[in-house]
Amino acid sequence: MSNCPNCLAINPFKKVHRDGAEIEICAYCNTIKEEEYEEYTKKQVQNKNDSDPFTSDPFITKIFIFACILLVFFVLFSLFPYL
């Protein structure tokens, strides 16, 4: 006999198959049992995409941001004599 920690119902958990995992959910407040929740979230983690160079290498990202800032300054100072 187990009680729901949120709604305090007695024995409200139903077994549900979701995304390849069998989890127990409260029938009244949809709370997932803590042990089941940890297993469920492990299956939901997605791998990092290493094919994109801007997300996989922070050095390239910093160089790109620095180059954009230099470009903005170059455009501003080249137009400065005309203002």
VODOLUM-27890 format. One record per residue: residue number from 1; residue in one letter; y, x, z of N, C-alpha, C, CB in turn. Coordinates in steps of 0.1 Angstrom, whole numbers, plus 2048, in hexadecimal, padded with zeros to 3 digits. Glycine has a CB too. Example, Ala and Ser with C-alpha at 12.3 -4.5 7.8 and 13.67 -1.06 7.14 Angstrom:
REM VODOLUM-27890
ZALUM  num  residuo  n_yy  n_xx  n_zz  ca_yy  ca_xx  ca_zz  c_yy  c_xx  c_zz  cb_yy  cb_xx  cb_zz
ZALUM    1        a   7C7   884   84E    7D3    87B    84E   7DF   884   84E    7D3    871    85A
ZALUM    2        s   7EA   880   847    7F5    889    847   800   881   84F    7FA    88D    839
//
This chain:
REM VODOLUM-27890
ZALUM  num  residuo  n_yy  n_xx  n_zz  ca_yy  ca_xx  ca_zz  c_yy  c_xx  c_zz  cb_yy  cb_xx  cb_zz
ZALUM    1        m   7F4   808   800    800    800    800   80C   809   800    800    7F6    80C
ZALUM    2        s   815   807   7F6    821    80F    7F5   82D   807   7F4    820    819    7E9
ZALUM    3        n   838   80B   7FA    844    804    7FA   84E   80A   7F0    84B    803    808
ZALUM    4        c   856   803   7E9    860    808    7E1   86C   80D   7E9    866    7FD    7D7
ZALUM    5        p   871   81A   7E7    87B    81F    7EF   889   818   7ED    87D    82E    7EC
ZALUM    6        n   88B   812   7E1    898    80B    7DF   898   7FD   7E4    89B    80C    7D0
ZALUM    7        c   88F   7F5   7DF    88F    7E6    7E3   886   7E2   7EE    88C    7DE    7D6
ZALUM    8        l   87E   7EC   7F3    875    7EA    7FF   86B   7DF   7FC    87D    7E6    80B
ZALUM    9        a   867   7DD   7F0    85D    7D3    7ED   84F   7DA   7F0    85D    7CF    7DE
ZALUM   10        i   845   7D2   7F4    838    7D7    7F7   82F   7D6   7EB    832    7CF    803
ZALUM   11        n   82A   7E2   7E7    821    7E3    7DC   826   7DE   7CE    814    7DC    7DF
ZALUM   12        p   832   7E2   7CA    838    7DC    7BE   835   7E4   7B2    847    7DA    7C0
ZALUM   13        f   82F   7F0   7B3    82E    7F9    7A8   824   7F5   79E    82B    807    7AD
ZALUM   14        k   828   7F6   791    81E    7F4    785   81D   800   77D    824    7E8    77D
ZALUM   15        k   811   803   778    80F    80E    770   813   80B   762    800    813    770
ZALUM   16        v   81C   814   75C    821    812    74F   81F   81F   747    831    80E    74F
ZALUM   17        h   81B   81D   73A    81A    829    731   827   82A   729    80E    827    727
ZALUM   18        r   82E   836   72B    83B    838    725   83B   846   720    847    835    72E
ZALUM   19        d   83D   848   713    83E    856    70D   833   85F   710    84B    85C    711
ZALUM   20        g   827   859   710    81B    861    712   818   864   721    81C    86E    70B
ZALUM   21        a   820   85F   72A    81D    861    738   81B   853   73F    829    868    73F
ZALUM   22        e   812   854   749    80F    847    750   818   848   75D    800    846    754
ZALUM   23        i   821   83F   75F    82A    83F    76A   829   832   771    839    843    766
ZALUM   24        e   82D   832   77E    82D    826    786   83C   822   788    826    828    794
ZALUM   25        i   83F   815   785    84D    810    785   84C   804   78E    852    80D    777
ZALUM   26        c   857   802   797    858    7F6    79F   85B   7EA   796    863    7F8    7AA
ZALUM   27        a   854   7DF   799    856    7D3    791   864   7CC   793    84B    7C9    794
ZALUM   28        y   86A   7CF   79E    876    7C8    7A2   883   7D0   79E    876    7C5    7B1
ZALUM   29        c   883   7DD   7A2    88F    7E5    7A0   88E   7F0   795    894    7EB    7AD
ZALUM   30        n   882   7F2   78F    87F    7FC    785   880   80A   78A    888    7FA    779
ZALUM   31        t   87E   80C   797    87E    81A    79C   870   821   798    87F    81A    7AB
ZALUM   32        i   871   82D   794    865    835    791   861   83D   79D    868    83F    785
ZALUM   33        k   854   83D   7A0    850    845    7AC   853   854   7AA    840    843    7AD
ZALUM   34        e   857   85A   7B5    85C    868    7B4   852   872   7AD    85F    86D    7C2
ZALUM   35        e   846   871   7B1    83C    87A    7AB   83B   878   79C    82E    879    7B2
ZALUM   36        e   83B   86B   798    83A    867    78A   846   86B   783    837    858    789
ZALUM   37        y   852   86B   789    85E    86E    783   85F   87C   77F    86A    86A    78C
ZALUM   38        e   85A   885   787    85A    894    784   851   896   778    855    89C    790
ZALUM   39        e   845   890   777    83D    892    76C   843   88C   75F    82F    88B    76E
ZALUM   40        y   84A   881   760    850    87A    755   85B   883   74F    855    86C    759
ZALUM   41        t   864   889   758    86F    891    753   86B   89E   74D    879    893    75F
ZALUM   42        k   85F   8A3   752    85A    8B0    74C   857   8AD   73D    84E    8B5    753
ZALUM   43        k   852   8A2   73A    84E    89F    72C   85B   89C   724    845    893    72B
ZALUM   44        q   866   898   72A    872    895    723   87B   8A1   71F    87A    88B    72B
ZALUM   45        v   878   8AD   725    880    8B8    722   87E   8BD   714    87C    8C4    72C
ZALUM   46        q   889   8C0   70D    888    8C4    6FF   88B   8D3   6FE    892    8BC    6F6
ZALUM   47        n   885   8D9   6F5    886    8E8    6F3   894   8EB   6ED    87B    8EE    6EA
ZALUM   48        k   899   8F7   6F0    8A6    8FB    6EA   8A4   8FE   6DB    8AB    907    6F2
ZALUM   49        n   8AD   8FB   6D3    8AD    8FD    6C5   8B2   90B   6C2    8B5    8F3    6BC
ZALUM   50        d   8A9   915   6BF    8AD    923    6BC   8B1   925   6AE    8A1    92C    6C0
ZALUM   51        s   8B0   91C   6A5    8B4    91E    697   8C3   91E   695    8AD    914    68E
ZALUM   52        d   8CB   918   69E    8D9    918    69D   8DF   924   6A4    8DF    90B    6A4
ZALUM   53        p   8E6   92D   69D    8EB    939    6A3   8F6   937   6AD    8EF    943    698
ZALUM   54        f   8FD   92C   6AC    908    92A    6B5   904   926   6C3    912    920    6AF
ZALUM   55        t   8F8   91F   6C4    8F3    91B    6D0   8EA   925   6D6    8EC    90E    6CF
ZALUM   56        s   8E3   92E   6CE    8DA    937    6D3   8E0   944   6D7    8CF    93A    6C9
ZALUM   57        d   8EC   948   6D2    8F2    955    6D5   900   953   6D9    8F1    95E    6C9
ZALUM   58        p   903   954   6E6    911    952    6EB   91B   95C   6E6    911    952    6FA
ZALUM   59        f   916   968   6E2    91F    972    6DD   925   96E   6D0    918    980    6DB
ZALUM   60        i   91D   968   6C7    922    963    6BA   92C   958   6BC    917    95F    6B1
ZALUM   61        t   92A   94F   6C6    933    945    6C9   940   94A   6CD    92D    93B    6D3
ZALUM   62        k   940   954   6D6    94D    95A    6DB   955   960   6CF    94A    964    6E6
ZALUM   63        i   94E   967   6C6    954    96D    6BB   95A   963   6B2    94A    976    6B3
ZALUM   64        f   953   958   6B0    958    94D    6A8   965   946   6AE    94E    942    6A6
ZALUM   65        i   965   944   6BB    971    93F    6C1   97C   948   6C1    96D    93B    6D0
ZALUM   66        f   97A   955   6C3    985    95F    6C2   98A   960   6B4    97F    96D    6C6
ZALUM   67        a   982   95F   6A9    987    95F    69B   98F   952   698    97B    960    692
ZALUM   68        c   98B   947   69E    993    93B    69C   9A1   93C   6A2    98C    92F    6A1
ZALUM   69        i   9A1   942   6AE    9AE    944    6B5   9B7   94D   6AD    9AC    949    6C4
ZALUM   70        l   9B1   958   6A8    9B9    962    6A0   9BE   95B   694    9B1    96E    69C
ZALUM   71        l   9B7   953   68D    9BB    94B    681   9C7   942   685    9AF    943    67C
ZALUM   72        v   9C6   93B   690    9D1    932    694   9DE   93A   696    9CD    92A    6A0
ZALUM   73        f   9DD   946   69D    9E9    94E    69F   9EE   954   692    9E5    959    6A9
ZALUM   74        f   9E5   957   689    9EA    95D    67C   9F2   952   675    9DE    962    674
ZALUM   75        v   9ED   946   675    9F4    93B    66E   A01   938   674    9EB    92E    66D
ZALUM   76        l   A01   938   681    A0E    935    689   A18   93F   686    A0B    933    698
ZALUM   77        f   A14   94C   687    A1E    957    686   A22   959   677    A19    964    68C
ZALUM   78        s   A1A   955   66E    A1E    957    660   A28   94C   65C    A11    956    657
ZALUM   79        l   A27   940   663    A31    935    661   A3D   937   669    A2A    928    663
ZALUM   80        f   A3D   93F   673    A48    941    67D   A55   944   676    A44    94B    687
ZALUM   81        p   A56   94D   66C    A63    950    666   A69   945   65F    A61    95C    65D
ZALUM   82        y   A61   93B   65A    A66    930    653   A6B   924   65C    A5B    92A    64A
ZALUM   83        l   A68   925   669    A6C    91A    672   A7A   91C   677    A62    919    67E
//
